[in-house]
Amino acid sequence: MSNYRFKSKIKSSVLIILSSVAFSGCVSNANLHDPASSQRTSEIPLLFNYAQTQAVFVTYDGTQFKRYGNDLNRAKTAYIPASTFKMLNALIGLQHAKATNTEVFKWNGEKRSFPAWEKDMTLAQAMQASAVPVYQELARRIGLDLMSKEVKHVGFGNTQIGQQVDNFWLVGPLKITPEQEAKFAYQLAKKTLPFDDAVQQQVKDMLYVERRGDSKLYAKSGWGMDVEPQVGWYTGWVEQPNGQITAFALNMHMQTGDDPAERKQLTLSILDKLGLFFYLR
């Protein structure tokens, strides 16, 4: 077994154990006001310590930001959005009819970075697979002028996209803070961004991850591999049965060889500790 796989298995096991220890006997919305809640949230930095990373987890409910982690300064620090930008890329492309949600983007047979990308895909399938080439093609269709106009209109991060339309979210100059990402996710969840409701709903549907009980999780991952230090994202929201939205953004330091699934695993563990999306019911 490679060191990478061994390290990943250890990390995943620790995350599950930490979550299970704290939650083996409780899981209902009534526990949100349990005195043990503050103890559970105080365990969040431990998750990042055991994962051997520096990270912050930001939540936003439409009124207030909350920050958890072992490097809270990251909450207001700007990083490249990496593949989390696919959310806005899809909104712009669909709004301006540069693609449809049923169009199939053909694979030309050339070698791609990951085997999962080497096939024909719709925008939704490419969102789930985080297939960069599909969204680079969409960005080229949108063009530099329209892309720049819309990024500024939305106020996404520092709004700077430079002169190359198909990689500014991967290497810069576009950057965004975790707080800004969480707010953007909240606006998308509530469909208050400056795009048609139908377009926002189409993109929301692309981001659906899973349901636990009556709560739904929507999210998009990102991994900035072409910058140093590397950065990882897991941005989205939880929708409760009463319609309440809590948006979030996980932002963490990453290194070559890290487990790609770790961002989601950490997020699930944290959402469980916050009483927003439970592991055990």
N, C-alpha and C positions, 0 to 999 in steps of 0.2 A: 504494500500500500504506500502511495506517495506521501511525503510530508504534508502536502497541501490537503489531501483527503483526510489524513489522520487529524490534522489541526482542525479542519472543518467539522469533523464528527465530534471532537471534543467540545468545540464551541457550541454546536447545536444542542448537544446533550446538556451542557451547563445551563443554557438558556431555558430549556424545557424544565429542568430540575428546579431552577430558581422560581419559575412561574408556578409550577405545581405545588411547591412547598407553601407558597403564600396563599394558594387558592383551593387547596384540596377540599375545603369544607364550606365554601361560600360562593354563591353566584346568583345574585338577583339584584335588580335595580335598587332595592331597598338598602343594599350595602354601600351605596354611594355616600351615605352619611354616617357610616360606621366609623367609630374612633380608629379602627385599624386601617382606615383608608390612607391616613397620612403616613403610616408606617410603610404601606405598600408603595406609595409614590416615592418615598425616600430610598427604596430599593432600586429605582430606575438607574441611577448612576452605576450601581453594581453590575447591571447587565452590560454596560459599555466597558467597564473595567475588565470583566471576564472575557469580553470579545476583543480585548486588547486594542481599543480604538478610542479616539476622542470624538465626542458626538453631542448633539443637542436634539431634543424632540420638542417641537413647538406645536401648541394647539391654539385654535382660534374659533370662537363661537359666534362671531359677528360683532362682538363687543370687546372682548378681552383676549389678550395673548397670555398664554402660560408657557413656561419654559422648564424643561427637565433635562438632566444629563450631567456629564462630567466636564463639559466645556461650554458653559452658557454663553460665552462671548460669541460663539458661532451664530447665535440667533440673529444678530444684527450685522454679521459679516457677509459680504457678497461673494458668491461662487458662481462658476458657470452652471447653467441649469442642466446640462447634458440632456438625456432623453426625456426629462420632464417637460422640456419645451415642445415635445410632440403634441401635448394638449392644445397649446395655442396654435401651433402649426396646422393641426387638423381643423380648428375653428376657422382660421383664416382661409384655408383652402376650400372648405365646404361653403363658407359664406359667399365666396367670390366665384363659385362654380368651377374651380380649378380641378376638382375631382368630385365624385359622388361616393356615398357610403357603400355602394354596391359595386363600384368599379374594381376590377382585378388588375393589379399592377404586376406585369409579367416579369419573371426572372429571365435574364438573358443568357443564363448558363454559366456565367463567369463565377469564379471562386469568390465567396464572401467570407467575412470574418468568422461566422458561425454557421454550421450546417443548417440550423433551424431557419436561417434567412434564405436558404437556397431553394426557393419555391415561389410560385405565384401567390400573391396575398392581396386581400382588401385592406383598406386603411385600419379597420378594426383588428384584423388578424395581425397586421404589422405593429399595431399599438401593443397588443398582448405579447408579441414576440420581441418587442422593442427593436424592430428591424430598421436600422439607420438608413440603408439605401432607399427604401420606399419613401421615407420622409424627406430625404435629400432631393428625390425626384419631385415631390410635391413642392418643396421650397423653390426649386428652379422654375416650376410652372408659375408660382406666385410672383417671382421676380423681386429684385432688390428694392425697387421703389415702393411697391405695394406692401411688401413685408415690413419695411422700415416705418411706413405710415401707420400700419396697424399695430405694430409693437409699441410705438409711441402713443397711439390712441388708447390702448389698453393700459399703458403705464407699467409694462412688464419689466421689473428690475431697473437697471440703469438705461434701458431702451436703446443701447448702442449695438448695432449689428455689423458695423464695418462695411467692407466692400465685396465680401464673398458670401453669397446668399445660402450656400449649402453646408456651412460648417461653423457659423458664428456661435451656435449654442454648444458646440463640442470643444472649441479651443478659445472662445472669446471673439470679440470683446464683450458680448452679452454676459452680464452677471446679475444675480438676484440673491437676496438674503432669505434664510428660512422663514422669517416672519412674512416677507412678501409672498413667498410661495404658498404658505398656509392661507393667506388672505385671498390669493388668486384662486386656490382650490375651493374656498368657501363661496366666492362669487360664482364660480362655475356650478357648484352644487345647487345654489339658489337661482341660477340662470339670470344673473344680474349683470353679466358682461355685455359689452356693446355688440352682440350678435343676435341673430334671430333665435327665438326660443327653440324652434325645431332643430337648428344647427347645434345649439348647446346640448339639447337632449341626445342627439346622435353621438356627440363626443362623450357625454356622461355614460351612455350605454357601453361605449368602447372600454371604459375604465372599470367596469364592474368586476370585482374579484370574487366575493363569496358572501353568503348569508349565514348568520348564526342566530338561531331563534328568529326573531322578527327584525333584527338589526342587519344592515347591509354595509359592506365595505367596498369602497371605490378607491383605486390608487394607480399611480404610475411610478415606476422605478427610473433611476438614472445613475449612470456611473461615468464620471469624467476620467477616462483612461489616458487621454492625450495631454493632460496637464500635470504639473507637479507642484504641490502634492495632489494626489488623486482625491476625488470627492465622490461620495455616494449619496443618493437621495432615495426616499420613498415618500411620496407626497400624495395626499388624497383626503378622504373624509369618511366619517361614519354617519349613516342616516338611521335614526331611531324610528320605531313604529309611529310615534306622534309627529314625525316630520322634522324633529330637531336635528340640526347638522352640527357636527364638530369636525372642523377641518384640521389637518395636521401636516407637518413636514419633518421627516427625519433627515438629518444632515450629518454625515460622518466621514472621517478620514478613512481612506481605503488604500490598499496596496495590491500590486500585482500578485495573483495567487489567492486572494481572498475568495470566500465562498459567495457566489452571486445571490444565493438564497438568503444570506444572512440579514440583509436589509428588511425583507418581509418578516423574517422570524423575530427580529428585534421589535419591529413595529407591533406585531401581534402580541408579544409579551408585554409591551408597554401599554397598549390599549386595554389589555386585560387588567393590568394593575390600576389603570385609571377608571376602571368600571365602565368602559365604553363599548367593548367588544370582547366578550368572554370566551376563554378557552373551554372552561368546564361549566356545564349547566345542569 
